[in-house]
Amino acid sequence: MKMKRIVAPTMAQAIERVKKELGSNAVIFQTKKSEKGTVL
């Protein structure tokens, strides 16, 4: 299993990056807001 941290300005951009980098079957274990944006 690959695990990766993704940081993006918005949740939509973060999910788009997840799908692009890990595929549409990726599972998101945790989300949170930070000063830099959304962290997945």
Secondary structure, 3 states (H helix, E strand, C coil): CCCCCCEECCHHHHHHHHHHHHCCCCCCCCCEEECCEEEC
